[in-house]
Amino acid sequence: MLFLVQVRLVAAKRIALHRRLGIGGAVLAAAMVVVGVTAAYLLDDRQIPDLCTKVKGAYLADRLGAVHVVLGGRRGDGPKG
């Protein structure tokens, strides 16, 4: 939705508003990453029955791996071993 609004603002030559909205979108995206990683870490600390069999940090690593794939990485990229 934000992308479509941005396109319409540029088409209407409302560049100043387009830039301000873009900065707001970037701040929102950064906040979502921080909140998401924090939530994954806090969820990993809880003793939830289906997660308690995993090694500490495995849930967080799994979530961060999913973020890596979404951002353009491939599974298997990264350190070996």
C-alpha positions in Angstrom: 0.0 0.0 0.0 2.8 2.4 0.9 4.4 1.7 -2.5 1.3 2.6 -4.3 0.8 5.8 -2.3 4.5 6.7 -3.1 4.0 6.2 -6.8 0.9 8.4 -6.8 2.7 11.1 -4.9 5.5 11.2 -7.5 3.0 11.1 -10.3 1.2 14.1 -8.8 4.6 15.9 -8.4 4.3 16.0 -4.6 8.0 15.1 -4.1 8.4 16.7 -0.7 5.5 14.7 0.8 6.9 11.6 -1.0 10.2 12.0 0.7 8.7 12.6 4.1 6.5 9.5 3.8 9.5 7.5 2.6 11.5 8.5 5.7 8.6 7.5 7.8 8.3 4.2 6.0 12.0 3.5 6.6 11.7 4.3 10.3 8.7 2.0 10.6 10.5 -0.8 8.8 13.5 -0.5 11.1 11.2 -0.5 14.2 9.4 -3.6 12.9 12.8 -5.4 12.5 13.8 -4.5 16.1 10.4 -5.5 17.5 10.4 -8.8 15.5 13.9 -9.8 16.7 13.1 -8.8 20.2 9.8 -10.8 20.2 11.6 -13.9 18.8 14.3 -13.7 21.5 11.7 -13.2 24.3 9.6 -16.1 22.9 12.7 -18.3 22.9 13.3 -17.5 26.6 9.8 -18.7 27.5 9.2 -22.4 28.4 6.6 -23.2 25.7 6.2 -27.0 25.5 6.9 -27.4 21.7 9.9 -25.0 21.9 11.5 -26.3 25.1 13.1 -29.3 23.2 15.0 -26.9 21.0 18.5 -25.7 21.8 18.5 -22.2 23.3 18.7 -19.7 20.5 17.5 -22.2 17.8 14.1 -20.5 17.5 15.8 -17.1 17.1 18.3 -18.4 14.6 15.4 -20.0 12.6 13.5 -16.7 12.5 16.6 -14.7 11.5 17.3 -17.3 8.8 13.8 -16.7 7.5 14.5 -12.9 7.4 17.8 -13.6 5.5 15.9 -15.6 2.9 13.2 -13.0 2.5 15.8 -10.3 2.0 17.3 -12.1 -0.9 19.7 -14.7 0.6 19.6 -18.4 -0.1 19.4 -21.2 2.3 22.8 -22.6 2.9 24.5 -19.2 2.7 26.6 -18.4 5.7 29.2 -20.1 7.8 29.7 -23.9 7.5 30.0 -26.1 10.5 
